[in-house]
């Protein structure tokens, strides 16, 4: 029996089942189509395996119905990516509207054309996976020039099984130009931030909540006499009583009030006693978890010894990259540095002299009211810290982080000191990161297999609904720095967490987990699990692969799990059916008949 005849019988079975939506048993199908029961069972197993029919057990009988699934053409219509579907002969059989609109092509220009002859930039030179069912999905990052700009895209080549059982390939083209631009901006901002921090005259150090020192700038290391690149903790050089007061203040910091300010004496690298004025800021994650403490201090020994004028006109203020202004008690601006003037769109600091702070609002009632509100807690508490929407000279808004404090002399108000940082780009970058992570979660939600992704620190960044269904663990219970390994507890130790094994050498993997297979950088594992399907048991298959950035650096890992119980049963049933059919044919050939 040829392939076309097999497909014809499969189509007849689907047509028959469509006419009987309540379903039919194998005997009924065999009688209505005039084929023997074993052949009907064989074709039904094939259709079941390819997802074209469904089966339910009622007593001893199996009732077969047509699978209720969304057709591929329907998914193509609503997909945001550009998609091309190719058959096993390498001819394009479908192309979605998004691709045709982007490249301004009529549908007939692609349909029926050979894939390797289509002259589209993202498809040029691509080699499709084998169309015999043995090919594996591939993903490639490509860049090309189009319409005067560089376009970055991610092309996925996915082996596909069609409704008629035929093989082919689905090519998905995802435009990641904006994502690449966000990554570039983030890298530039990070480099700019580090350069600014290293150039600061202030002493800057950062440490985790567990006390691990993660960073200190050159000024900090020089001050404490550290010759190597080892990070220095400013708090470690405080007197015991001052360190105790710092720790007490740190314990009271919250996301709403993350900063505290201090003036303490401290010994430098030469053993000299110096006055250090510093701020301690707690850095919190989105979920409110404490991540790090940042200490920013400066040596104010000379300033403490000198009079008010030397304190006010300190050259470090003028050279600071932060915008700094000094206001007289009546609200007039006595001093602004060049960074402050530039931030508000002015060429020279002198343009601000003798102006009132109210003029910075430029008539904006909301901003003017906010500035008035700040004055209350500033004069009552002696300091104020927060973010404010400010206006440049041309009326353009920008987001500013403002720190203000009052300077007193024997209880008498001398001036108000204001430090301002333009955080507009930082907030835009944070928003871009949130959007990128949201897109990642949306992308894996469309994957039918249970899938999760971890970052370089093995924190979960994506956990799809299929993963929730398989493990019973909700996304919000594992996202972030939490233990995703507990999601595998229900498998009773029979199934390892493959993403945790990616770094093992081949020898160590073979010695510790001999059943885990490695192909390239991808790990595969398959085993029966007694707890699957409500305790009825089944087979679970999984794979894990590392994720890398454009430079080849590892940025995380992805693991996919699939319940292949039905496939295993279909494979066994198909094998049994083929054995029975072969036995019957041998009996017929020997003339023994079918009586046995």
Steps between C-alpha positions, in 0.01 A plus 500: 500500500651830387531830689220668301265210572587521871422873500174437318386250765604742776292774336200263477529425871512874589201569271305216661576625851400855406160363400469331842603764756409271791766256382530146369673184619752310287248233394255763372773678305620171351149401390405837353822536298525135398849443640610236750506589866880478537557744215247740649681479835833569331377814322325624815823466697683705234230770505505499879878535506492795255230673706224472235264288712427459869395194698315449825448175690145396593505164673687261271430706189713775346297781343682697229409859402657769280754712689367847585806711431562843353625468139845627417355760262303654785813537713692653212239771459544632853874444548711812551802339336556446128433133418560275199392134481692264267399146398725194476589587139637840602209697358332786686139410576406780741617854586327724752377855437764660723781367280324600176423850631855558628665397172215642286450176311183344355421155640529336157863619479594249774248215498631205303853644473799301615628628834864503387415726206312770691707820520401637842782625724413296815449180296799530271745212541295316767509120490180335624512206744453155350136454391491128576401551863857473636585870482527711813391857565765767443529868591725758341562871550537702179559865412446671166446846355147588393348835407810687612526344846652193660239237591577229756284191501482157660409218258362173635484189279246259650431153352123471456251214461193594293143376547539243225806353671746658260820669618624852437650800673366822652733801476432774758670839456496718811613863472728563801640834382346688791627237744854531363476879525386469862793270573742747340357790698512298821866409438587862424317625807671242717842598365415869544383440855814306592722769346318770694526306825871429451567869427314623806700654780248354748578171673258239363460140609227240470434181692232233505265442790721209618801735528679400178679804349418529129655833398707799609632776275858621469443795733377265773797264464749788499346654811538177699843416357398192303764435230323214322162484326330338798175671601499705820211524747481852645298379800783267604718803587246666730533500875296219663236737640460678165478166319226393740300816427544443126372141526203617705416763237538244219247269667243780485545573126201416278415537129304812595789643706814330363766752605667625814773762544788506751797702614759286679869502576698227331867402463648505148773276361770699681324465834399867510161587645278664239142627483292305248158616388318218322165366394389141539243390244320165497435364150183290475369269228163539333348259752640699796788259566816669632779462242789726601613795707681785328719733702601835350722714718746783487771626724374824656782542750618825350143621451425434866801710602433791269235766500170500312640662181755224448229239561264664250751560223681171520648423158379140515142629478581698186661196335230253594316329214184529711306824476557695823338824611510711815195703601496787746245485789265727300495257203740688272765296315844593629696238310449234233766287335539450126334157512191654662485778236543253214234270646243781487604612150713806588842576360663665799443462877494880536158516330346363820639752742245672728208314343241333720470122510133549400616614153620145428132394486446736198140555599419127525248490786560134587878541511476828691269341755738203540797729562300677770409165659867395509590801711290379794679168570833654392492763775345267759725198438807678367506297178285372214558236234282393208422513129334798332388579146689817406492731196789614283524853370319403176214337693614139445442284810763276656501268802738613772617339822537776758678500835459815708630587845532811717830648625486641854741711704421483872140417413471788253405415139785592268384349171330207332721259306342317205653215298318388187558211260324460164366142512287520184715252302525271799122480536461442124755219518320341794174521305669339199622214721152446641350496150769258377433261788125527442550413129709201603220372725243560225716313251530181704130512589432396139718193538291186557776330699565582865789749485697719737801730460763599757757779482874473565445497878242222455210729589178412318406770245224311311266216599214419262150378571580147378775487766249606765262222387769230496664583834215665692734792583377849411721747312497757781628235744827444310572828320814678612758367749296201615544122501361364172633156588200435724286484186669165429423348842179342370713289263648326809861540391446311174548807282805729551499878455684506169592872505705428813702234311601712198835597653603140579778352290416207272687261728330623817160496331548142380618393845227672703204498260565223244143516360535869405607542135699795369489616136713809451409734785151352552408239761216248453333266748200266490357281775175354634346702784248332728349828624397622155135521396356499846706202614419282197858538385653591167818597316670839532749639249708812541786698358711796615727736308718797598406848377770735370515862393637625170856481633461136600491573872260285699201698626276218624340169410166359381338166589201337335294210636247292308259227606557237227278233656253507211782484248653202680167319503442587135845374411439174687152458352631568151781248550250239625267571208784462250608173664144365480464605137834342407398178677168493313677556168741215569206271583326601178816434304532153651139420418419453863200733487376730772326243715758536774 
